Amino acid sequence: MLPNIQITAAADKFMRRIVRFSGLPEGAGFRLLVSEGGCSGYNAEFSAEPAPREGEQTLEHQGLKIFLPAESRLLLDGVTMDFADTPTKSGLTFVNPKQSACACSSSVEAAPPGVARIEIGSISRGRPASLLS
């Protein structure tokens, strides 16, 4: 089952650019892997991929293919995905109205409740950034 996810115009534009500039052939999509964790409630990885992997489903958003593994589909249900670009931060944000605020103070700049930020530097082309070193 595909999640009921709201995608803002800014997030849509960001994902389309990742896929367009990936150099992959027509039909490629945006793979989004979301897991629980982190101060904001989400850890996320994404990349441009030529096709969905086994077990992934494709969410089509106005012609953009978003490849989602099962865990991501569950976690993204009811979430709004946006893209923020400020002088100090730039990346995807996830707002979950069901998520409570983080109680830890380990972060200098705590994220608002239910928001996960993904930094531009974590973008890789086809492989997770951890495999590029």
N, CA, C and O atoms as a DFTB+ gen file, in Angstrom:
532 C
 N C O
     1  1       0.840      -1.173       0.000
     2  2       0.000       0.000       0.000
     3  2       0.891       1.244       0.000
     4  3       1.844       1.330       0.774
     5  1       0.581       2.190      -0.857
     6  2       1.351       3.425      -0.950
     7  2       0.884       4.416       0.123
     8  3      -0.301       4.460       0.454
     9  1       1.811       5.204       0.663
    10  2       1.451       6.133       1.731
    11  2       0.673       7.336       1.213
    12  3       0.769       7.708       0.043
    13  1      -0.091       7.926       2.105
    14  2      -0.758       9.185       1.832
    15  2       0.232      10.269       2.237
    16  3       0.297      10.641       3.408
    17  1       0.995      10.774       1.290
    18  2       2.047      11.741       1.572
    19  2       1.791      13.013       0.779
    20  3       1.414      12.964      -0.392
    21  1       1.997      14.138       1.421
    22  2       1.880      15.424       0.756
    23  2       3.289      15.854       0.335
    24  3       4.214      15.827       1.147
    25  1       3.452      16.245      -0.914
    26  2       4.746      16.680      -1.427
    27  2       4.602      18.118      -1.897
    28  3       3.814      18.412      -2.796
    29  1       5.367      19.007      -1.284
    30  2       5.281      20.413      -1.671
    31  2       5.960      20.626      -3.020
    32  3       6.707      19.772      -3.498
    33  1       5.687      21.776      -3.623
    34  2       6.299      22.106      -4.913
    35  2       7.820      22.175      -4.796
    36  3       8.529      21.777      -5.720
    37  1       8.328      22.675      -3.670
    38  2       9.781      22.772      -3.480
    39  2      10.425      21.390      -3.401
    40  3      11.483      21.173      -3.991
    41  1       9.808      20.456      -2.687
    42  2      10.343      19.093      -2.594
    43  2      10.282      18.403      -3.958
    44  3      11.214      17.699      -4.346
    45  1       9.185      18.610      -4.675
    46  2       9.028      18.033      -6.008
    47  2      10.147      18.528      -6.936
    48  3      10.756      17.736      -7.655
    49  1      10.407      19.814      -6.917
    50  2      11.443      20.408      -7.765
    51  2      12.819      19.832      -7.415
    52  3      13.599      19.503      -8.309
    53  1      13.117      19.708      -6.126
    54  2      14.393      19.155      -5.679
    55  2      14.569      17.711      -6.171
    56  3      15.617      17.369      -6.719
    57  1      13.554      16.867      -5.979
    58  2      13.649      15.463      -6.390
    59  2      13.802      15.337      -7.904
    60  3      14.584      14.517      -8.384
    61  1      13.057      16.145      -8.654
    62  2      13.169      16.113     -10.113
    63  2      14.585      16.484     -10.570
    64  3      15.117      15.886     -11.506
    65  1      15.182      17.461      -9.912
    66  2      16.546      17.853     -10.279
    67  2      17.545      16.734      -9.989
    68  3      18.456      16.499     -10.783
    69  1      17.387      16.056      -8.882
    70  2      18.279      14.939      -8.554
    71  2      18.216      13.888      -9.656
    72  3      19.247      13.394     -10.112
    73  1      17.000      13.550     -10.082
    74  2      16.827      12.526     -11.118
    75  2      17.329      13.040     -12.467
    76  3      18.040      12.326     -13.176
    77  1      16.967      14.264     -12.823
    78  2      17.348      14.822     -14.124
    79  2      18.861      14.912     -14.290
    80  3      19.381      14.582     -15.356
    81  1      19.572      15.348     -13.264
    82  2      21.012      15.533     -13.371
    83  2      21.820      14.290     -12.999
    84  3      23.047      14.345     -12.912
    85  1      21.133      13.175     -12.781
    86  2      21.826      11.930     -12.423
    87  2      22.505      11.279     -13.618
    88  3      23.421      10.474     -13.450
    89  1      22.065      11.621     -14.821
    90  2      22.620      10.986     -16.012
    91  2      21.981       9.637     -16.312
    92  3      22.400       8.945     -17.240
    93  1      20.977       9.261     -15.540
    94  2      20.293       7.986     -15.761
    95  2      19.298       8.114     -16.912
    96  3      18.844       9.216     -17.220
    97  1      18.957       6.994     -17.546
    98  2      18.028       7.041     -18.687
    99  2      16.602       7.409     -18.274
   100  3      16.257       7.414     -17.092
   101  1      15.801       7.709     -19.265
   102  2      14.377       7.996     -19.073
   103  2      13.742       6.877     -18.254
   104  3      14.074       5.707     -18.447
   105  1      12.850       7.216     -17.359
   106  2      12.196       6.217     -16.520
   107  2      12.844       6.068     -15.157
   108  3      12.325       5.355     -14.299
   109  1      13.977       6.734     -14.946
   110  2      14.649       6.686     -13.643
   111  2      13.778       7.384     -12.608
   112  3      12.871       8.144     -12.946
   113  1      14.072       7.112     -11.340
   114  2      13.277       7.707     -10.280
   115  2      14.113       8.072      -9.071
   116  3      15.334       7.916      -9.057
   117  1      13.428       8.556      -8.071
   118  2      14.024       9.025      -6.822
   119  2      13.766       7.971      -5.757
   120  3      12.616       7.730      -5.391
   121  1      14.830       7.333      -5.249
   122  2      14.682       6.313      -4.200
   123  2      14.797       6.995      -2.851
   124  3      15.756       7.724      -2.601
   125  1      13.829       6.765      -1.983
   126  2      13.800       7.374      -0.659
   127  2      13.659       6.285       0.390
   128  3      12.645       5.591       0.457
   129  1      14.694       6.149       1.206
   130  2      14.706       5.166       2.291
   131  2      14.630       5.923       3.604
   132  3      15.545       6.672       3.943
   133  1      13.552       5.736       4.342
   134  2      13.342       6.408       5.616
   135  2      13.275       5.353       6.705
   136  3      12.619       4.323       6.546
   137  1      13.960       5.614       7.817
   138  2      13.906       4.714       8.970
   139  2      13.754       5.543      10.236
   140  3      14.031       6.742      10.242
   141  1      13.313       4.892      11.308
   142  2      13.166       5.584      12.583
   143  2      14.529       5.866      13.174
   144  3      15.463       5.081      13.014
   145  1      14.638       6.990      13.857
   146  2      15.882       7.351      14.524
   147  2      16.177       8.812      14.389
   148  3      15.444       9.554      13.734
   149  1      17.240       9.218      15.005
   150  2      17.634      10.619      14.947
   151  2      16.785      11.471      15.863
   152  3      15.731      11.039      16.330
   153  1      17.238      12.663      16.113
   154  2      16.562      13.578      17.031
   155  2      15.166      13.940      16.535
   156  3      14.254      14.131      17.340
   157  1      14.993      14.036      15.242
   158  2      13.700      14.454      14.703
   159  2      12.754      13.293      14.452
   160  3      11.607      13.513      14.062
   161  1      13.204      12.066      14.666
   162  2      12.341      10.917      14.470
   163  2      12.595      10.156      13.183
   164  3      12.074       9.054      13.012
   165  1      13.390      10.719      12.263
   166  2      13.659      10.063      10.995
   167  2      15.142      10.112      10.636
   168  3      15.840      11.090      10.903
   169  1      15.593       9.024      10.026
   170  2      16.859       8.993       9.303
   171  2      16.459       8.729       7.862
   172  3      15.577       7.907       7.612
   173  1      17.073       9.393       6.928
   174  2      16.683       9.204       5.538
   175  2      17.893       9.224       4.622
   176  3      18.860       9.953       4.844
   177  1      17.810       8.399       3.584
   178  2      18.809       8.361       2.518
   179  2      18.052       8.417       1.203
   180  3      16.937       7.906       1.099
   181  1      18.654       9.032       0.208
   182  2      18.000       9.071      -1.096
   183  2      19.039       9.080      -2.194
   184  3      20.192       9.459      -1.990
   185  1      18.595       8.647      -3.378
   186  2      19.464       8.630      -4.549
   187  2      18.593       8.521      -5.788
   188  3      17.417       8.164      -5.710
   189  1      19.184       8.831      -6.922
   190  2      18.509       8.592      -8.201
   191  2      18.817       7.153      -8.579
   192  3      19.954       6.705      -8.433
   193  1      17.827       6.432      -9.057
   194  2      17.977       5.019      -9.415
   195  2      17.312       4.755     -10.760
   196  3      16.324       5.407     -11.098
   197  1      17.844       3.802     -11.536
   198  2      17.237       3.512     -12.840
   199  2      15.875       2.819     -12.735
   200  3      15.041       2.952     -13.630
   201  1      15.651       2.080     -11.643
   202  2      14.403       1.333     -11.478
   203  2      14.243       0.989     -10.000
   204  3      15.210       1.040      -9.240
   205  1      13.018       0.638      -9.588
   206  2      12.840       0.241      -8.193
   207  2      13.554      -1.091      -7.916
   208  3      13.698      -1.934      -8.802
   209  1      13.988      -1.252      -6.684
   210  2      14.601      -2.505      -6.261
   211  2      13.512      -3.487      -5.864
   212  3      12.350      -3.112      -5.703
   213  1      13.895      -4.742      -5.708
   214  2      12.938      -5.775      -5.322
   215  2      12.268      -5.388      -4.004
   216  3      12.939      -5.008      -3.044
   217  1      10.945      -5.490      -3.969
   218  2      10.177      -5.176      -2.773
   219  2       9.760      -3.715      -2.664
   220  3       8.970      -3.369      -1.786
   221  1      10.275      -2.852      -3.536
   222  2       9.904      -1.442      -3.496
   223  2       8.667      -1.203      -4.355
   224  3       8.433      -1.909      -5.336
   225  1       7.894      -0.218      -3.981
   226  2       6.757       0.202      -4.786
   227  2       7.037       1.606      -5.309
   228  3       7.808       2.363      -4.719
   229  1       6.402       1.934      -6.413
   230  2       6.612       3.232      -7.045
   231  2       5.426       4.136      -6.789
   232  3       4.292       3.823      -7.151
   233  1       5.711       5.268      -6.157
   234  2       4.721       6.311      -5.967
   235  2       4.937       7.311      -7.104
   236  3       6.030       7.860      -7.249
   237  1       3.908       7.546      -7.902
   238  2       4.020       8.515      -8.996
   239  2       3.424       9.829      -8.525
   240  3       2.279       9.883      -8.078
   241  1       4.217      10.886      -8.632
   242  2       3.754      12.222      -8.256
   243  2       3.938      13.138      -9.462
   244  3       5.040      13.616      -9.729
   245  1       2.860      13.372     -10.177
   246  2       2.873      14.232     -11.361
   247  2       3.988      13.836     -12.324
   248  3       4.716      14.689     -12.831
   249  1       4.112      12.532     -12.570
   250  2       5.104      12.008     -13.505
   251  2       6.443      11.668     -12.885
   252  3       7.247      10.984     -13.517
   253  1       6.711      12.119     -11.670
   254  2       7.950      11.795     -10.965
   255  2       7.785      10.444     -10.273
   256  3       6.821      10.227      -9.538
   257  1       8.730       9.545     -10.513
   258  2       8.690       8.233      -9.876
   259  2       9.489       8.284      -8.582
   260  3      10.656       8.676      -8.576
   261  1       8.848       7.883      -7.482
   262  2       9.504       7.824      -6.186
   263  2       9.467       6.368      -5.740
   264  3       8.393       5.804      -5.530
   265  1      10.650       5.758      -5.597
   266  2      10.765       4.359      -5.226
   267  2      10.832       4.252      -3.710
   268  3      11.710       4.841      -3.080
   269  1       9.897       3.494      -3.120
   270  2       9.788       3.408      -1.670
   271  2       9.844       1.966      -1.174
   272  3       9.012       1.149      -1.568
   273  1      10.819       1.635      -0.309
   274  2      10.821       0.334       0.354
   275  2       9.649       0.274       1.345
   276  3       9.047       1.302       1.653
   277  1       9.327      -0.920       1.842
   278  2       8.175      -1.119       2.726
   279  2       8.234      -0.248       3.976
   280  3       7.239       0.389       4.323
   281  1       9.377      -0.204       4.660
   282  2       9.471       0.572       5.895
   283  2       9.223       2.053       5.626
   284  3       8.573       2.728       6.425
   285  1       9.727       2.555       4.524
   286  2       9.519       3.962       4.171
   287  2       8.040       4.246       3.938
   288  3       7.525       5.286       4.350
   289  1       7.368       3.319       3.279
   290  2       5.943       3.516       3.002
   291  2       5.151       3.639       4.300
   292  3       4.243       4.464       4.396
   293  1       5.487       2.834       5.287
   294  2       4.785       2.887       6.574
   295  2       5.063       4.196       7.310
   296  3       4.145       4.821       7.842
   297  1       6.324       4.606       7.338
   298  2       6.702       5.796       8.091
   299  2       6.228       7.094       7.451
   300  3       6.002       8.078       8.154
   301  1       6.076       7.114       6.144
   302  2       5.712       8.349       5.446
   303  2       4.212       8.603       5.375
   304  3       3.791       9.659       4.902
   305  1       3.398       7.657       5.835
   306  2       1.957       7.837       5.761
   307  2       1.523       9.033       6.611
   308  3       1.786       9.070       7.813
   309  1       0.870       9.993       5.998
   310  2       0.385      11.173       6.688
   311  2       1.412      12.288       6.835
   312  3       1.136      13.298       7.482
   313  1       2.591      12.118       6.246
   314  2       3.691      13.073       6.374
   315  2       3.678      14.073       5.222
   316  3       3.252      13.746       4.115
   317  1       4.145      15.288       5.484
   318  2       4.349      16.288       4.441
   319  2       5.840      16.401       4.188
   320  3       6.618      16.638       5.112
   321  1       6.236      16.233       2.937
   322  2       7.640      16.352       2.552
   323  2       7.825      17.723       1.900
   324  3       7.070      18.117       1.011
   325  1       8.851      18.437       2.368
   326  2       9.127      19.776       1.869
   327  2      10.626      19.899       1.627
   328  3      11.394      19.000       1.970
   329  1      11.034      21.005       1.039
   330  2      12.445      21.304       0.850
   331  2      12.699      22.687       1.424
   332  3      12.021      23.651       1.068
   333  1      13.683      22.780       2.318
   334  2      14.030      24.056       2.933
   335  2      15.382      24.510       2.405
   336  3      16.299      23.704       2.249
   337  1      15.497      25.796       2.135
   338  2      16.765      26.366       1.679
   339  2      16.968      27.693       2.398
   340  3      16.394      28.715       2.021
   341  1      17.795      27.658       3.439
   342  2      18.083      28.843       4.232
   343  2      19.585      29.115       4.171
   344  3      20.329      28.282       3.652
   345  1      20.045      30.232       4.673
   346  2      21.490      30.502       4.657
   347  2      22.317      29.469       5.429
   348  3      23.497      29.287       5.131
   349  1      21.729      28.800       6.402
   350  2      22.495      27.838       7.204
   351  2      22.171      26.383       6.911
   352  3      22.973      25.508       7.235
   353  1      21.028      26.095       6.312
   354  2      20.637      24.713       6.046
   355  2      19.914      24.609       4.713
   356  3      19.233      25.535       4.271
   357  1      20.084      23.456       4.092
   358  2      19.384      23.198       2.851
   359  2      19.128      21.703       2.759
   360  3      20.062      20.916       2.910
   361  1      17.900      21.293       2.518
   362  2      17.608      19.877       2.381
   363  2      16.136      19.564       2.512
   364  3      15.318      20.452       2.754
   365  1      15.803      18.290       2.349
   366  2      14.432      17.823       2.501
   367  2      14.042      17.872       3.971
   368  3      14.868      17.640       4.854
   369  1      12.783      18.174       4.220
   370  2      12.236      18.119       5.571
   371  2      10.980      17.268       5.547
   372  3      10.250      17.251       4.556
   373  1      10.732      16.568       6.633
   374  2       9.549      15.727       6.766
   375  2       8.791      16.203       7.995
   376  3       9.338      16.224       9.097
   377  1       7.541      16.581       7.810
   378  2       6.721      17.045       8.919
   379  2       5.635      16.003       9.163
   380  3       4.794      15.739       8.304
   381  1       5.679      15.421      10.359
   382  2       4.709      14.408      10.752
   383  2       3.873      14.975      11.884
   384  3       4.382      15.149      12.992
   385  1       2.605      15.267      11.636
   386  2       1.771      15.852      12.686
   387  2       1.553      14.911      13.872
   388  3       1.139      15.361      14.941
   389  1       1.824      13.617      13.704
   390  2       1.643      12.651      14.789
   391  2       2.898      12.521      15.653
   392  3       2.859      11.875      16.700
   393  1       4.022      13.134      15.224
   394  2       5.308      13.002      15.917
   395  2       5.392      14.009      17.057
   396  3       5.073      15.184      16.873
   397  1       5.819      13.558      18.231
   398  2       5.997      14.474      19.352
   399  2       7.379      15.116      19.289
   400  3       8.274      14.620      18.605
   401  1       7.539      16.207      19.997
   402  2       8.809      16.935      20.012
   403  2       9.897      16.110      20.677
   404  3       9.625      15.307      21.569
   405  1      11.119      16.314      20.241
   406  2      12.278      15.644      20.814
   407  2      12.603      16.282      22.162
   408  3      12.560      17.505      22.298
   409  1      12.924      15.467      23.147
   410  2      13.226      15.984      24.481
   411  2      14.719      16.120      24.729
   412  3      15.119      16.638      25.773
   413  1      15.547      15.674      23.808
   414  2      16.986      15.746      24.049
   415  2      17.506      17.140      23.724
   416  3      16.863      17.900      22.999
   417  1      18.662      17.465      24.260
   418  2      19.276      18.759      23.967
   419  2      20.666      18.559      23.408
   420  3      21.541      19.408      23.583
   421  1      20.874      17.428      22.729
   422  2      22.198      17.115      22.208
   423  2      22.525      17.900      20.956
   424  3      23.686      17.966      20.554
   425  1      21.537      18.486      20.344
   426  2      21.756      19.235      19.121
   427  2      21.766      20.728      19.415
   428  3      20.941      21.225      20.181
   429  1      22.704      21.438      18.801
   430  2      22.769      22.884      18.979
   431  2      21.538      23.532      18.372
   432  3      20.951      24.437      18.965
   433  1      21.143      23.069      17.185
   434  2      19.961      23.577      16.510
   435  2      18.946      22.456      16.431
   436  3      18.939      21.702      15.458
   437  1      18.098      22.331      17.420
   438  2      17.114      21.255      17.429
   439  2      16.100      21.495      16.324
   440  3      15.707      22.633      16.064
   441  1      15.681      20.421      15.678
   442  2      14.676      20.524      14.626
   443  2      13.306      20.708      15.247
   444  3      13.072      20.241      16.362
   445  1      12.394      21.378      14.556
   446  2      11.026      21.478      15.049
   447  2      10.424      20.086      15.166
   448  3      10.911      19.159      14.518
   449  1       9.388      19.908      15.966
   450  2       8.790      18.588      16.146
   451  2       8.416      17.942      14.816
   452  3       7.781      18.569      13.968
   453  1       8.814      16.690      14.644
   454  2       8.441      15.922      13.469
   455  2       9.164      16.278      12.194
   456  3       8.707      15.905      11.113
   457  1      10.277      16.988      12.275
   458  2      10.988      17.411      11.074
   459  2      12.338      16.712      11.003
   460  3      13.101      16.730      11.969
   461  1      12.632      16.105       9.875
   462  2      13.945      15.512       9.623
   463  2      14.602      16.313       8.522
   464  3      13.964      16.625       7.517
   465  1      15.863      16.648       8.695
   466  2      16.577      17.400       7.669
   467  2      17.627      16.512       7.032
   468  3      18.323      15.762       7.716
   469  1      17.734      16.604       5.727
   470  2      18.757      15.879       4.991
   471  2      19.621      16.927       4.313
   472  3      19.127      17.734       3.526
   473  1      20.889      16.913       4.614
   474  2      21.795      17.917       4.068
   475  2      22.144      17.602       2.612
   476  3      22.203      16.437       2.220
   477  1      22.370      18.632       1.828
   478  2      22.736      18.491       0.422
   479  2      23.993      17.643       0.275
   480  3      24.108      16.881      -0.684
   481  1      24.931      17.759       1.200
   482  2      26.176      16.996       1.133
   483  2      25.981      15.498       1.193
   484  3      26.899      14.743       0.872
   485  1      24.791      15.047       1.602
   486  2      24.561      13.608       1.686
   487  2      24.067      13.021       0.367
   488  3      23.819      11.819       0.281
   489  1      23.923      13.849      -0.653
   490  2      23.434      13.378      -1.945
   491  2      24.548      12.620      -2.657
   492  3      25.680      13.094      -2.754
   493  1      24.208      11.451      -3.145
   494  2      25.161      10.683      -3.942
   495  2      24.476      10.260      -5.223
   496  3      23.258      10.384      -5.355
   497  1      25.228       9.780      -6.133
   498  2      24.677       9.390      -7.419
   499  2      24.660       7.882      -7.518
   500  3      25.649       7.269      -7.919
   501  1      23.537       7.278      -7.154
   502  2      23.348       5.847      -7.329
   503  2      23.867       4.987      -6.203
   504  3      23.465       3.829      -6.089
   505  1      24.758       5.515      -5.354
   506  2      25.278       4.725      -4.235
   507  2      25.214       5.561      -2.972
   508  3      25.375       6.781      -3.028
   509  1      24.978       4.912      -1.814
   510  2      24.971       5.673      -0.572
   511  2      26.305       6.379      -0.371
   512  3      27.355       5.862      -0.752
   513  1      26.257       7.560       0.229
   514  2      27.459       8.363       0.445
   515  2      28.518       7.590       1.224
   516  3      29.713       7.812       1.026
   517  1      28.092       6.678       2.115
   518  2      29.044       5.921       2.918
   519  2      29.904       4.992       2.063
   520  3      30.975       4.568       2.497
   521  1      29.447       4.673       0.860
   522  2      30.210       3.771      -0.009
   523  2      31.126       4.529      -0.957
   524  3      31.929       3.917      -1.661
   525  1      31.015       5.863      -0.983
   526  2      31.796       6.647      -1.929
   527  2      33.202       6.944      -1.461
   528  3      34.036       7.339      -2.276
   529  1      33.506       6.772      -0.176
   530  2      34.843       7.122       0.324
   531  2      35.884       6.076       0.008
   532  3      37.050       6.238       0.367
